[in-house]
Amino acid sequence: MLSPSFPNSNNSQFHICMKIYFPLTVGCDMKNDIDMVKNKIYNAIVINKQETVYEPDRFREFCISAGATKLFDTILCSITSFRHSADRTRLNKKRVVSFIYNLCYCLSQTCNPLQIDHALYLRSNQINQEGIETEHIMGHTPARRTVNNVVNTMSESHFKSFEDFITEATERKWLIVLIVDDFTSIHTKNGLRKINPLKQRPCVL
């Protein structure tokens, strides 16, 4: 409710006295619900290595199972209008999933499954360290050190798996065929220059 008052008619400035009325009831206790979902993410996904839930309907049930029975619907209602199409509403549901994950990450940086997945996706698209730091400030990715540690751990794990596979294949005398796509080109970071045709041929081992 706005109630303007003009203390001096000769003065172009005026004061606005504002009264804000809050509803008597709210959809959910946001702080308590986020805390419950954060605990559920940490115990189920981070500790017990369960699958990260991204599908909106499944994530809604995930929140309900954590005790936050109204959290998902309250946030969805606050960002959805009757004017929105069905496609827009489906998109908003996906955004609610991301929003809740980000809120839980802001509360505890150990609850970071979405942030790690997003960071790995960005790394695969050649984002630099400064970009990762910017995304971290926005709450979209973990810190650069965490991302680098995850990448290094995955690299070591993949190398160990490949090494074990080669060892087993040698022991069992398997035939190993390695095919490199003949459209693959090898060049420097500075861009495409004169490409050696030999580097574009398929490699068979």
MARBA-3410 file (N, C-alpha, C, O; in Angstrom, 1 decimal):
205
0.9,-1.2,0.0,0.0,0.0,0.0,0.9,1.2,0.0,1.7,1.4,0.9 ~ 0.7,2.1,-1.0,1.5,3.3,-1.1,0.7,4.5,-0.6,-0.5,4.7,-0.9 ~ 1.4,5.3,0.3,0.7,6.5,0.8,1.6,7.7,0.6,2.4,7.9,1.6 ~ 1.6,8.4,-0.5,2.6,9.5,-0.7,2.2,10.7,0.1,1.0,10.9,0.3 ~ 3.2,11.4,0.6,2.9,12.6,1.4,3.9,13.6,0.9,5.1,13.4,0.6
3.4,14.8,0.8,4.2,15.9,0.3,4.4,16.9,1.4,3.6,17.8,1.6 ~ 5.6,16.9,2.1,5.8,17.8,3.2,5.9,19.3,2.8,5.6,20.1,3.6 ~ 6.3,19.5,1.6,6.4,20.9,1.1,6.1,20.9,-0.4,6.7,20.3,-1.2 ~ 5.0,21.7,-0.7,4.5,21.7,-2.0,5.5,22.4,-3.0,5.5,22.2,-4.2 ~ 6.4,23.2,-2.4,7.5,23.9,-3.2,8.7,23.0,-3.5,9.5,23.3,-4.3
8.7,21.8,-2.8,9.8,20.9,-3.0,9.4,19.8,-3.9,8.4,19.2,-3.7 ~ 10.2,19.6,-4.9,9.9,18.6,-5.9,10.1,17.2,-5.4,9.5,16.2,-5.9 ~ 10.8,17.0,-4.3,11.0,15.7,-3.7,9.8,15.4,-2.8,9.2,16.3,-2.2 ~ 9.5,14.1,-2.7,8.5,13.7,-1.8,8.9,12.4,-1.2,9.7,11.7,-1.7 ~ 8.2,12.1,-0.1,8.5,10.8,0.6,7.3,9.9,0.4,6.2,10.2,0.3
7.7,8.6,0.3,6.7,7.6,0.1,6.7,6.7,1.3,7.7,6.1,1.7 ~ 5.6,6.6,2.0,5.5,5.7,3.1,4.9,4.4,2.6,3.7,4.4,2.1 ~ 5.6,3.3,2.8,5.1,2.0,2.2,4.8,1.0,3.3,5.6,0.9,4.3 ~ 3.7,0.4,3.2,3.3,-0.6,4.1,3.2,-1.9,3.3,2.5,-1.9,2.3 ~ 3.9,-3.0,3.8,3.9,-4.2,3.1,3.1,-5.3,3.9,3.4,-5.5,5.1
2.1,-5.9,3.3,1.3,-6.9,4.0,1.7,-8.3,3.5,1.6,-8.5,2.3 ~ 2.2,-9.1,4.4,2.5,-10.5,4.1,1.3,-11.4,4.2,0.5,-11.1,5.1 ~ 1.2,-12.4,3.5,0.1,-13.4,3.6,0.2,-14.1,5.0,1.3,-14.3,5.5 ~ -0.9,-14.5,5.5,-0.9,-15.1,6.8,-0.3,-16.5,6.7,0.2,-17.0,7.7 ~ -0.4,-17.2,5.6,0.1,-18.5,5.4,1.1,-18.5,4.2,0.9,-17.8,3.3
2.0,-19.4,4.3,3.0,-19.6,3.2,3.0,-21.0,2.8,2.5,-21.9,3.5 ~ 3.5,-21.3,1.6,3.5,-22.6,1.0,4.4,-23.6,1.8,4.0,-24.8,2.0 ~ 5.5,-23.2,2.3,6.4,-24.1,3.0,7.4,-23.3,3.8,7.5,-22.1,3.7 ~ 8.0,-24.0,4.7,9.1,-23.4,5.5,10.4,-23.6,4.7,11.0,-24.7,4.8 ~ 10.8,-22.6,3.9,11.9,-22.7,2.9,13.2,-23.2,3.6,13.8,-24.1,3.1
13.5,-22.5,4.7,14.8,-22.9,5.4,14.8,-24.3,5.8,15.8,-25.0,5.6 ~ 13.8,-24.7,6.5,13.7,-26.1,7.0,13.7,-27.1,5.9,14.3,-28.2,6.0 ~ 12.9,-26.8,4.8,12.8,-27.8,3.7,14.1,-27.9,3.0,14.5,-29.0,2.6 ~ 14.8,-26.8,2.7,16.1,-26.9,2.0,17.1,-27.7,2.9,17.8,-28.5,2.3 ~ 17.0,-27.5,4.1,17.9,-28.3,5.0,17.7,-29.8,4.9,18.6,-30.6,4.9
16.4,-30.2,4.9,16.0,-31.6,4.8,16.4,-32.2,3.4,17.0,-33.3,3.4 ~ 16.2,-31.4,2.4,16.6,-31.9,1.0,18.2,-32.0,0.9,18.7,-32.9,0.3 ~ 18.8,-31.0,1.5,20.3,-31.0,1.6,20.8,-32.3,2.2,21.7,-32.9,1.7 ~ 20.2,-32.7,3.4,20.6,-33.9,4.1,20.4,-35.1,3.2,21.2,-36.1,3.2 ~ 19.2,-35.1,2.5,18.9,-36.3,1.7,19.9,-36.4,0.5,20.3,-37.5,0.2
20.3,-35.3,-0.1,21.2,-35.3,-1.2,22.6,-35.8,-0.7,23.2,-36.6,-1.4 ~ 23.0,-35.3,0.4,24.3,-35.7,1.0,24.3,-37.2,1.3,25.3,-37.9,0.9 ~ 23.3,-37.7,2.0,23.3,-39.1,2.4,23.1,-40.1,1.3,23.8,-41.1,1.1 ~ 22.1,-39.7,0.4,21.8,-40.7,-0.7,22.7,-40.6,-1.9,23.1,-41.6,-2.4 ~ 23.0,-39.4,-2.3,23.8,-39.2,-3.6,25.3,-39.1,-3.3,26.1,-39.8,-4.0
25.7,-38.3,-2.4,27.1,-38.0,-2.1,27.7,-39.2,-1.4,28.8,-39.7,-1.8 ~ 27.1,-39.7,-0.3,27.7,-40.7,0.5,27.5,-42.1,-0.1,28.4,-42.9,-0.3 ~ 26.2,-42.4,-0.4,25.8,-43.8,-0.9,25.9,-43.9,-2.4,25.6,-45.0,-3.0 ~ 26.4,-42.9,-3.1,26.6,-42.9,-4.6,25.4,-43.3,-5.4,25.6,-44.0,-6.4 ~ 24.2,-42.9,-4.9,23.0,-43.2,-5.7,23.0,-42.2,-6.9,23.7,-41.2,-7.0
22.2,-42.6,-7.9,22.1,-41.8,-9.1,21.6,-40.4,-8.8,20.6,-40.2,-8.0 ~ 22.2,-39.4,-9.4,21.7,-38.0,-9.2,20.4,-37.9,-10.0,20.3,-38.2,-11.1 ~ 19.4,-37.3,-9.3,18.0,-37.2,-9.9,17.9,-35.9,-10.6,18.0,-34.8,-9.9 ~ 17.6,-35.9,-11.8,17.3,-34.7,-12.6,15.9,-34.6,-13.2,15.4,-33.5,-13.5 ~ 15.3,-35.7,-13.4,14.0,-35.8,-14.0,13.0,-35.1,-13.0,12.9,-35.5,-11.8
12.2,-34.1,-13.4,11.4,-33.3,-12.5,10.5,-34.1,-11.6,10.4,-33.8,-10.4 ~ 9.7,-35.0,-12.1,8.7,-35.7,-11.3,9.4,-36.6,-10.3,9.0,-36.7,-9.2 ~ 10.5,-37.2,-10.7,11.3,-38.0,-9.7,11.9,-37.2,-8.7,12.0,-37.6,-7.5 ~ 12.4,-36.0,-9.1,13.0,-35.1,-8.1,12.0,-34.6,-7.1,12.3,-34.4,-5.9 ~ 10.8,-34.3,-7.6,9.7,-33.9,-6.7,9.5,-34.9,-5.6,9.3,-34.6,-4.4
9.4,-36.2,-6.0,9.2,-37.3,-5.1,10.4,-37.4,-4.2,10.3,-37.8,-3.0 ~ 11.6,-37.1,-4.7,12.8,-37.1,-3.9,12.7,-36.1,-2.7,13.0,-36.4,-1.6 ~ 12.2,-34.9,-3.0,12.0,-33.9,-2.0,11.0,-34.3,-1.0,11.1,-34.1,0.2 ~ 9.9,-34.9,-1.5,8.8,-35.3,-0.6,9.3,-36.4,0.4,9.0,-36.4,1.5 ~ 10.1,-37.3,-0.2,10.7,-38.4,0.7,11.7,-37.8,1.7,11.9,-38.5,2.8
12.2,-36.7,1.5,13.1,-36.0,2.4,12.4,-35.3,3.5,12.9,-34.9,4.5 ~ 11.0,-35.1,3.3,10.2,-34.4,4.3,9.8,-33.0,3.8,9.0,-32.4,4.5 ~ 10.3,-32.6,2.7,10.0,-31.3,2.1,8.8,-31.5,1.2,8.9,-31.5,0.0 ~ 7.6,-31.6,1.7,6.4,-32.1,0.9,5.9,-31.0,0.0,5.3,-31.3,-1.0 ~ 6.2,-29.7,0.3,5.6,-28.6,-0.5,6.7,-27.8,-1.2,6.3,-26.9,-2.0
7.9,-28.1,-1.0,9.0,-27.3,-1.5,9.0,-27.1,-3.0,9.0,-26.0,-3.6 ~ 8.9,-28.3,-3.7,9.0,-28.2,-5.2,7.8,-27.5,-5.8,7.9,-26.6,-6.6 ~ 6.6,-27.8,-5.3,5.4,-27.2,-5.8,5.3,-25.7,-5.5,4.8,-24.9,-6.3 ~ 5.8,-25.3,-4.3,5.8,-23.9,-4.0,6.7,-23.1,-4.9,6.3,-22.0,-5.3 ~ 7.9,-23.6,-5.1,8.8,-22.8,-6.0,8.2,-22.8,-7.5,8.3,-21.8,-8.1
7.7,-24.0,-7.9,7.1,-24.0,-9.3,6.0,-23.0,-9.4,5.9,-22.4,-10.4 ~ 5.1,-23.0,-8.4,4.0,-22.0,-8.4,4.4,-20.6,-8.5,3.8,-19.8,-9.1 ~ 5.6,-20.3,-7.8,6.0,-18.9,-7.8,6.6,-18.4,-9.1,6.8,-17.2,-9.3 ~ 7.0,-19.4,-9.9,7.7,-19.0,-11.2,6.8,-19.3,-12.4,7.3,-19.2,-13.6 ~ 5.6,-19.8,-12.2,4.8,-20.2,-13.3,3.5,-19.4,-13.3,2.9,-19.2,-12.3
3.1,-19.0,-14.5,1.9,-18.2,-14.7,0.9,-19.0,-15.5,1.2,-19.9,-16.2 ~ -0.4,-18.6,-15.3,-1.4,-19.3,-16.1,-1.3,-19.0,-17.6,-1.8,-19.7,-18.4 ~ -0.5,-17.9,-17.9,-0.3,-17.6,-19.3,0.8,-18.5,-19.9,0.9,-18.5,-21.2 ~ 1.6,-19.2,-19.1,2.6,-20.1,-19.7,2.0,-21.3,-20.4,1.0,-21.8,-20.0 ~ 2.7,-21.6,-21.5,2.3,-22.8,-22.2,2.7,-24.1,-21.5,3.5,-24.0,-20.5
2.3,-25.2,-22.0,2.7,-26.5,-21.4,4.2,-26.7,-21.5,4.8,-27.2,-20.6 ~ 4.8,-26.3,-22.7,6.2,-26.5,-22.8,7.0,-25.6,-21.8,8.0,-26.0,-21.3 ~ 6.5,-24.4,-21.6,7.2,-23.5,-20.7,7.0,-24.0,-19.3,8.0,-23.9,-18.5 ~ 5.9,-24.6,-18.9,5.8,-25.2,-17.6,6.7,-26.4,-17.4,7.3,-26.5,-16.3 ~ 6.9,-27.2,-18.4,7.8,-28.3,-18.3,9.2,-27.8,-18.1,10.0,-28.3,-17.4
9.6,-26.7,-18.9,10.9,-26.1,-18.7,11.1,-25.5,-17.3,12.1,-25.7,-16.7 ~ 10.0,-24.9,-16.7,10.1,-24.4,-15.4,10.3,-25.5,-14.4,11.0,-25.3,-13.4 ~ 9.8,-26.6,-14.6,10.0,-27.8,-13.7,11.4,-28.2,-13.6,12.0,-28.5,-12.6 ~ 12.1,-28.2,-14.8,13.5,-28.5,-14.9,14.3,-27.4,-14.1,15.3,-27.7,-13.5 ~ 13.9,-26.2,-14.3,14.6,-25.1,-13.6,14.4,-25.2,-12.1,15.3,-24.8,-11.3
13.3,-25.6,-11.6,13.1,-25.8,-10.2,14.1,-26.9,-9.7,14.6,-26.7,-8.6 ~ 14.3,-27.9,-10.4,15.3,-28.9,-10.0,16.6,-28.3,-9.8,17.3,-28.5,-8.8 ~ 17.1,-27.5,-10.8,18.3,-26.9,-10.8,18.4,-25.9,-9.6,19.4,-25.8,-8.9 ~ 17.3,-25.1,-9.4,17.3,-24.1,-8.4,17.4,-24.7,-7.0,18.2,-24.2,-6.1 ~ 16.7,-25.8,-6.7,16.8,-26.5,-5.4,18.2,-27.1,-5.2,18.8,-26.9,-4.1
18.8,-27.7,-6.2,20.2,-28.2,-6.1,21.1,-27.0,-5.7,22.0,-27.2,-4.9 ~ 20.9,-25.9,-6.4,21.8,-24.7,-6.1,21.6,-24.2,-4.7,22.6,-23.8,-4.1 ~ 20.4,-24.2,-4.2,20.2,-23.7,-2.9,20.8,-24.7,-1.9,21.4,-24.2,-0.9 ~ 20.8,-26.0,-2.1,21.4,-26.9,-1.2,22.9,-26.8,-1.3,23.6,-26.9,-0.2 ~ 23.5,-26.5,-2.4,24.9,-26.3,-2.6,25.3,-25.0,-1.8,26.4,-25.0,-1.2
24.5,-24.0,-1.9,24.8,-22.7,-1.2,24.9,-23.0,0.3,25.6,-22.4,1.1 ~ 24.0,-23.9,0.8,23.9,-24.3,2.2,25.1,-25.1,2.6,25.6,-25.0,3.7 ~ 25.5,-26.1,1.8,26.6,-27.0,2.1,27.3,-27.3,0.8,26.7,-27.9,-0.1 ~ 28.6,-27.0,0.6,29.3,-27.2,-0.6,29.7,-28.7,-0.8,30.2,-29.0,-1.9 ~ 29.4,-29.5,0.2,29.6,-31.0,0.0,28.4,-31.5,-0.8,28.5,-32.6,-1.4
27.3,-30.8,-0.9,26.1,-31.3,-1.7,26.3,-30.7,-3.1,25.6,-29.8,-3.5 ~ 27.1,-31.3,-3.9,27.5,-30.7,-5.2,27.4,-31.7,-6.4,28.1,-31.5,-7.3 ~ 26.4,-32.6,-6.4,26.4,-33.5,-7.6,26.1,-32.8,-8.9,26.7,-33.0,-9.9 ~ 25.1,-31.8,-8.8,24.8,-31.1,-10.0,26.0,-30.2,-10.4,26.3,-30.1,-11.6 ~ 26.6,-29.6,-9.5,27.7,-28.7,-9.8,28.9,-29.5,-10.4,29.5,-28.9,-11.3
29.2,-30.7,-9.9,30.2,-31.5,-10.5,29.9,-31.9,-11.9,30.7,-31.8,-12.8 ~ 28.7,-32.3,-12.1,28.2,-32.7,-13.5,28.3,-31.6,-14.5,28.8,-31.7,-15.6 ~ 27.9,-30.4,-14.0,27.9,-29.2,-14.9,29.4,-28.8,-15.2,29.7,-28.4,-16.3 ~ 30.2,-28.9,-14.1,31.6,-28.5,-14.3,32.3,-29.5,-15.3,33.1,-29.0,-16.2 ~ 32.0,-30.7,-15.3,32.6,-31.7,-16.2,32.1,-31.4,-17.6,32.9,-31.6,-18.6
30.8,-31.1,-17.7,30.3,-30.7,-19.1,31.0,-29.5,-19.6,31.4,-29.5,-20.8 ~ 31.2,-28.5,-18.8,31.9,-27.3,-19.2,33.4,-27.6,-19.6,33.9,-27.0,-20.6 ~ 34.0,-28.4,-18.8,35.4,-28.8,-19.1,35.5,-29.5,-20.4,36.5,-29.3,-21.2 ~ 34.5,-30.3,-20.7,34.5,-31.1,-22.0,34.3,-30.1,-23.2,34.7,-30.5,-24.3 ~ 33.8,-28.9,-22.9,33.6,-27.9,-23.9,34.7,-26.8,-23.8,34.5,-25.7,-24.3
35.8,-27.2,-23.2,37.1,-26.4,-23.2,36.9,-25.0,-22.4,37.5,-24.0,-22.8 ~ 36.1,-25.0,-21.4,36.0,-23.8,-20.6,37.4,-23.7,-19.8,38.0,-24.6,-19.4 ~ 37.8,-22.4,-19.7,39.1,-22.2,-19.0,38.9,-22.1,-17.5,37.8,-22.1,-17.0 ~ 40.0,-21.9,-16.7,40.0,-21.8,-15.3,39.2,-20.6,-14.8,38.5,-20.6,-13.8 ~ 39.4,-19.5,-15.5,38.6,-18.3,-15.2,37.1,-18.5,-15.3,36.3,-18.0,-14.5
36.7,-19.2,-16.4,35.3,-19.5,-16.6,34.8,-20.3,-15.4,33.6,-20.1,-15.0 ~ 35.5,-21.3,-15.0,35.1,-22.2,-13.9,34.9,-21.4,-12.6,34.0,-21.6,-11.9 ~ 35.9,-20.4,-12.4,35.8,-19.6,-11.2,34.5,-18.7,-11.2,33.9,-18.5,-10.2 ~ 34.2,-18.2,-12.4,33.0,-17.4,-12.5,31.7,-18.2,-12.3,30.8,-17.8,-11.6 ~ 31.7,-19.4,-12.8,30.6,-20.3,-12.6,30.5,-20.7,-11.1,29.4,-20.8,-10.6
31.6,-20.8,-10.5,31.6,-21.1,-9.0,31.0,-20.0,-8.2,30.2,-20.2,-7.3 ~ 31.4,-18.8,-8.6,30.8,-17.6,-7.8,29.3,-17.6,-8.0,28.6,-17.2,-7.1 ~ 28.8,-18.0,-9.1,27.3,-18.0,-9.4,26.7,-19.2,-8.8,25.4,-19.3,-8.8 ~ 27.5,-20.2,-8.2,26.9,-21.4,-7.6,26.6,-22.5,-8.5,26.0,-23.5,-8.2 ~ 27.2,-22.4,-9.8,26.9,-23.4,-10.8,27.9,-24.6,-10.8,27.6,-25.7,-11.2
29.1,-24.3,-10.3,30.1,-25.4,-10.3,30.9,-25.3,-8.9,30.8,-24.3,-8.2 ~ 31.6,-26.4,-8.6,32.5,-26.3,-7.4,33.6,-25.4,-7.7,33.8,-24.8,-8.8 ~ 34.5,-25.2,-6.7,35.7,-24.4,-6.9,36.6,-25.1,-7.9,36.5,-26.3,-8.1 ~ 37.5,-24.3,-8.4,38.5,-24.8,-9.4,39.3,-26.0,-8.9,39.4,-27.0,-9.6 ~ 39.7,-25.9,-7.7,40.5,-27.0,-7.1,39.7,-28.3,-7.0,40.2,-29.3,-7.3
38.5,-28.1,-6.6,37.6,-29.3,-6.5,37.4,-29.9,-7.9,37.5,-31.1,-8.1 ~ 37.1,-29.1,-8.9,36.9,-29.6,-10.3,38.2,-30.3,-10.8,38.1,-31.4,-11.3 ~ 39.3,-29.7,-10.5,40.6,-30.3,-11.0,40.9,-31.6,-10.3,41.3,-32.5,-10.9 ~ 40.5,-31.7,-9.0,40.7,-32.9,-8.3,39.8,-34.0,-8.8,40.2,-35.2,-9.0 ~ 38.6,-33.7,-9.1,37.6,-34.6,-9.7,38.1,-35.1,-11.0,38.1,-36.3,-11.3
38.6,-34.2,-11.9,39.1,-34.6,-13.2,40.3,-35.5,-13.1,40.4,-36.5,-13.8 ~ 41.2,-35.2,-12.2,42.4,-36.0,-12.0,42.1,-37.4,-11.5,42.7,-38.4,-11.9 ~ 41.1,-37.4,-10.6,40.7,-38.7,-10.0,40.1,-39.6,-11.1,40.4,-40.8,-11.2 ~ 39.2,-39.0,-11.9,38.6,-39.7,-13.0,39.7,-40.2,-14.0,39.6,-41.3,-14.6 ~ 40.6,-39.3,-14.3,41.7,-39.7,-15.3,42.5,-40.9,-14.8,42.8,-41.8,-15.5
42.9,-40.8,-13.5,43.6,-42.0,-12.9,42.8,-43.2,-12.9,43.3,-44.3,-13.2 ~ 41.5,-43.1,-12.6,40.6,-44.3,-12.6,40.5,-44.9,-14.0,40.5,-46.1,-14.2 ~ 40.3,-44.0,-15.0,40.2,-44.5,-16.4,41.5,-45.2,-16.8,41.4,-46.2,-17.5 ~ 42.6,-44.6,-16.5,43.9,-45.2,-16.9,44.1,-46.5,-16.2,44.5,-47.5,-16.9 ~ 43.7,-46.7,-15.0,43.8,-47.9,-14.3,42.9,-49.0,-14.9,43.3,-50.1,-15.1
41.7,-48.6,-15.3,40.7,-49.5,-15.9,41.3,-49.9,-17.3,41.2,-51.1,-17.6 ~ 41.8,-49.0,-18.0,42.4,-49.3,-19.3,43.6,-50.3,-19.2,43.8,-51.2,-20.0 ~ 44.4,-50.0,-18.2,45.6,-50.8,-18.0,45.2,-52.2,-17.6,45.8,-53.2,-18.0 ~ 44.2,-52.3,-16.7,43.7,-53.7,-16.3,43.1,-54.4,-17.5,43.3,-55.6,-17.7 ~ 42.4,-53.7,-18.4,41.9,-54.3,-19.6,42.9,-54.8,-20.5,42.8,-56.0,-21.0
44.0,-54.0,-20.7,45.1,-54.5,-21.6,45.8,-55.7,-21.0,46.2,-56.6,-21.7 ~ 46.0,-55.7,-19.7,46.6,-56.8,-19.0,45.8,-58.1,-19.2,46.3,-59.1,-19.5 ~ 44.5,-58.0,-19.0,43.6,-59.1,-19.2,43.6,-59.6,-20.6,43.6,-60.8,-20.9 ~ 43.5,-58.6,-21.5,43.5,-59.0,-23.0,44.8,-59.7,-23.4,44.7,-60.7,-24.2 ~ 45.9,-59.3,-22.8,47.2,-59.9,-23.1,47.2,-61.4,-22.6,47.7,-62.3,-23.2
46.8,-61.5,-21.3,46.7,-62.8,-20.7,45.8,-63.8,-21.5,46.1,-65.0,-21.6 ~ 44.7,-63.3,-21.9,43.7,-64.1,-22.6,44.0,-64.2,-24.1,43.3,-64.9,-24.9 ~ 45.0,-63.5,-24.6,45.3,-63.4,-26.0,44.2,-63.0,-26.9,43.9,-63.6,-27.9 ~ 43.5,-61.9,-26.4,42.5,-61.3,-27.2,43.0,-60.5,-28.4,44.2,-60.0,-28.3 ~ 42.2,-60.4,-29.4,42.6,-59.5,-30.5,42.0,-58.1,-30.2,40.8,-57.9,-30.0
42.9,-57.1,-30.2,42.5,-55.7,-29.8,42.5,-54.9,-31.1,43.6,-54.9,-31.8 ~ 41.4,-54.3,-31.4,41.4,-53.4,-32.6,41.1,-52.0,-32.2,40.0,-51.7,-31.6 ~ 42.0,-51.1,-32.5,41.8,-49.7,-32.1,41.6,-48.9,-33.4,42.5,-48.8,-34.2 ~ 40.4,-48.3,-33.6,40.1,-47.5,-34.8,40.0,-46.0,-34.4,39.2,-45.7,-33.6 ~ 40.7,-45.2,-35.1,40.6,-43.8,-35.0,39.9,-43.2,-36.2,40.4,-43.5,-37.3
38.9,-42.4,-36.0,38.1,-41.9,-37.1,39.0,-41.1,-38.1,39.8,-40.3,-37.6 ~ 38.9,-41.4,-39.4,39.8,-40.7,-40.3,39.5,-39.3,-40.5,40.2,-38.6,-41.2 ~ 38.4,-38.8,-39.9,38.1,-37.3,-40.0,38.8,-36.6,-38.8,38.7,-35.4,-38.7 ~ 39.4,-37.3,-37.9,40.1,-36.7,-36.8,41.3,-36.1,-37.2,42.2,-36.7,-37.9 ~ 41.5,-34.8,-36.9,42.8,-34.1,-37.3,43.5,-33.7,-36.0,42.9,-33.4,-35.0
44.8,-33.7,-36.1,45.7,-33.3,-35.0,46.3,-32.0,-35.4,47.0,-31.9,-36.4 ~ 46.2,-31.0,-34.5,46.7,-29.7,-34.8,47.1,-29.0,-33.5,46.7,-29.5,-32.4 ~ 47.7,-27.8,-33.6,48.1,-27.1,-32.4,46.9,-26.3,-31.8,45.9,-26.2,-32.4 ~ 47.1,-25.8,-30.6,46.1,-25.0,-30.0,45.9,-23.7,-30.7,44.8,-23.0,-30.6 ~ 46.9,-23.3,-31.5,46.8,-22.0,-32.2,45.8,-22.1,-33.4,45.6,-21.1,-34.0
45.3,-23.2,-33.7,44.4,-23.4,-34.8,44.9,-24.2,-35.9,46.0,-24.7,-35.9 ~ 44.1,-24.4,-36.9,44.4,-25.3,-38.0,45.4,-24.6,-39.0,45.1,-23.4,-39.4 ~ 46.5,-25.2,-39.2,47.4,-24.7,-40.2,47.6,-25.7,-41.3,46.6,-26.3,-41.8 ~ 48.8,-26.0,-41.6,49.1,-27.1,-42.7,49.0,-28.4,-42.0,49.8,-28.7,-41.1 ~ 48.0,-29.2,-42.4,47.8,-30.5,-41.8,48.5,-31.6,-42.5,48.4,-31.7,-43.8
49.3,-32.4,-41.8,49.9,-33.5,-42.4,48.9,-34.6,-42.8,48.2,-35.1,-41.9 ~ 48.8,-35.0,-44.0,47.8,-36.0,-44.4,47.9,-37.3,-43.7,47.0,-38.0,-43.4 ~ 49.2,-37.6,-43.2,49.4,-38.9,-42.5,48.7,-38.9,-41.2,48.3,-39.9,-40.7 ~ 48.5,-37.7,-40.6,47.8,-37.6,-39.3,46.3,-37.7,-39.4,45.7,-37.8,-38.4 ~ 45.8,-37.8,-40.6,44.4,-37.9,-40.8,43.9,-39.3,-41.2,42.8,-39.6,-41.5
44.9,-40.2,-41.2,44.5,-41.6,-41.6,44.1,-42.4,-40.4,44.6,-42.2,-39.3 ~ 43.2,-43.4,-40.6,42.8,-44.2,-39.5,43.9,-45.1,-39.0,44.8,-45.5,-39.7 ~ 43.9,-45.3,-37.7,44.9,-46.1,-37.0,44.3,-47.4,-36.5,43.3,-47.4,-35.8 ~ 44.8,-48.5,-37.0,44.3,-49.8,-36.5,45.4,-50.6,-35.8,46.5,-50.7,-36.4 ~ 45.2,-51.0,-34.6,46.1,-51.8,-33.8,45.7,-53.2,-33.7,46.4,-54.0,-33.1
END
